Amino acid sequence: MLKVKINENLEQKLDLSVTEDDDHAQSNAVTFSYRELATATNNFRKESFIGEGGFGSVYKGKLKSGQTVAVKQLNHSGLQGDKEFLVEVLMLSLLRHPNLVNLIGYCAEGEQRLLVYEFMPFGSLESRLHDLKPHLQPLDWNTRMTIAAGAAKGLNFLHNEANPPVIYRDLKSSNILLDEGFHPKLSDFGLAKFGPNDDRSHVSTRVMGTHGYCAPEYASTGKLTMKSDVYTFGVVLLELITGRRPLDMICGDEKHMLVDWARSMLKDDKNFVGLADPLLKGQFSEHSLGEAMEVALMCVRDEARSRPSMTEVVNAMNYLTSRRYDPNADSGGKDRRVAEGEGQMQNPPELDEKVEETSLLNRIQDRQRAVAEAKMWGETWRDKRRQQTQDVTS
């Protein structure tokens, strides 16, 4: 029997047992010995090392079965203690979803605390956005939106299908792992919390998380809600759109919040396209850019109750991913390529000025139309939510 008692910093004291006879909550996690995992990783040698975070180091390993895995060895002086270790084992043992990383097993031998996950060959979203190796191609627009949609589905599962509901609390690009098809999975559940299971609207807890991602009401009061996760999703979506870190050196040596920067950029329509990651090289639809920005900005609203639910976010992201960008069919993309003169015949000198003026006017009109449509889409969405709320209360 695996008995997990989590009672120190949780609002609700839980005594959870997972046994082989319990069909409702059966743990599939395998218990490994330290020797097995040392053998799998070549004694945790440097050549097996694949990453490091606040909780410890991660190594690539191969089990006796031949399965390739990722082994996270917790740092004794790191951020994750026994409580967080037990929470992660519990959460990932009982929760199964295509957008949650699969926990294969764990080791709790003496002072050693190790977690064994399925191996995600494309690494973290953070490494693909911010630490791209020279031989790799930047993520294209369609892939970015697909990753965002998958992360949203993982969060929605935790909020609305897990029983009891789970608040993830630590969504960030380094915790979104990618498989060979860029299929995203949420990882690192050490900070996850069970949501309120009665009439309360929030869980009170010590503030944990990463600066730049935390919702303002959670950072200031410690009151954690599902809408706190919605805020962090909005920040990740902004990362995907802009290619910027949530806390970045945007102006000189002073660090600026990505959320504040994006809001300020949108005050002027002329800056609209400048929000997109330069690594995209203009290969995106301005309409989709506007709609993605609208979703992100709704998620990062300062007032928690005005943010959408993750169910609504999933619906919005499904809509965005259904409208895939085609560089050969998208008129906005063609306009940009013509303007940049990529593979195009040069216009006669006497026509250059007129053509450039017309092209610029068309781009400005397209940009204004994209912004207007995105705002209208957001307003329609909000109106529907208000109507649904009124129908429920009436």
PEPEZI-V682643 format. One record per helix or strand of 2 or more residues. SS is the DSSP state (h for helix, s for strand). FROM is the first residue (numbers start at 1). TO is the last residue. Records with the same first field share a line. If there is no record, write none. Layout:
SS = FROM-TO, FROM-TO
This chain:
s = 2-6, 14-18, 30-31, 49-53, 56-62, 68-74, 103-109, 112-118, 166-167, 176-178, 184-186, 193-194, 203-204, 223-224, 247-251, 254-257
h = 34-40, 46-48, 82-94, 125-130, 141-160, 173-175, 216-221, 226-242, 258-265, 269-271, 273-275, 278-280, 286-299, 304-306, 310-322, 331-340, 349-393
